[in-house]
Amino acid sequence: MSGLCGEVARDTPPAHLVTAGFDPLRDEGQSYADKLRSGGARSHPSTKRTCRTAFCHSPLSVPGPSSAAPGADLG
């Protein structure tokens, strides 16, 4: 399911969208950011121009938990 297919809810939180420069879905990521903005949500798109699609799927690209994580109120 693509976020481009649905409506933007009024209470959609701000989003930071990162796409890879060589990702075949890069344009869809930008379109989604535009859709969020047109629906009233704040969005900040960012493209890593020299990266391939795998940069965001690699387990090595995910940092460890924040030092604030143990005290986070999730509920």
SVG drawing of the C-alpha trace seen along z (x, -y; Angstrom):
<svg xmlns="http://www.w3.org/2000/svg" viewBox="-8 -23 36 29">
<polyline fill="none" stroke="black" stroke-width="0.4" points="0.0,0.0 1.4,-3.4 0.9,-6.5 0.2,-8.2 -3.1,-6.3 -4.7,-7.6 -5.8,-10.8 -3.6,-12.9 -5.2,-13.0 -5.4,-16.3 -3.3,-15.2 -0.5,-13.6 2.8,-14.3 5.7,-16.0 7.8,-13.7 11.4,-13.7 11.6,-11.6 15.0,-10.4 15.4,-9.0 18.5,-7.7 19.6,-9.4 19.7,-6.2 16.6,-4.6 13.9,-3.9 11.3,-5.1 13.0,-8.4 10.3,-10.4 7.5,-8.6 9.2,-9.7 9.2,-13.4 5.6,-13.0 4.6,-11.7 6.4,-14.7 4.4,-17.0 1.2,-15.3 1.8,-15.6 2.5,-19.3 -0.6,-19.9 -2.7,-18.0 -1.4,-20.3 1.3,-18.2 4.9,-19.4 7.4,-17.3 11.1,-17.7 12.3,-15.7 16.0,-15.0 17.8,-13.1 21.2,-11.5 22.2,-12.1 25.1,-9.6 23.5,-6.7 22.0,-3.6 18.7,-2.2 20.4,0.2 21.7,-2.6 18.5,-2.7 17.9,1.1 21.4,2.1 21.4,3.1 24.7,1.3 23.1,-2.0 20.8,-1.9 22.3,-3.5 21.9,-2.0 19.2,-3.3 19.4,-6.8 20.8,-7.4 17.4,-8.8 15.7,-5.5 15.7,-3.9 13.8,-6.8 11.4,-7.3 7.7,-7.4 6.1,-5.3 2.7,-5.1"/>
</svg>
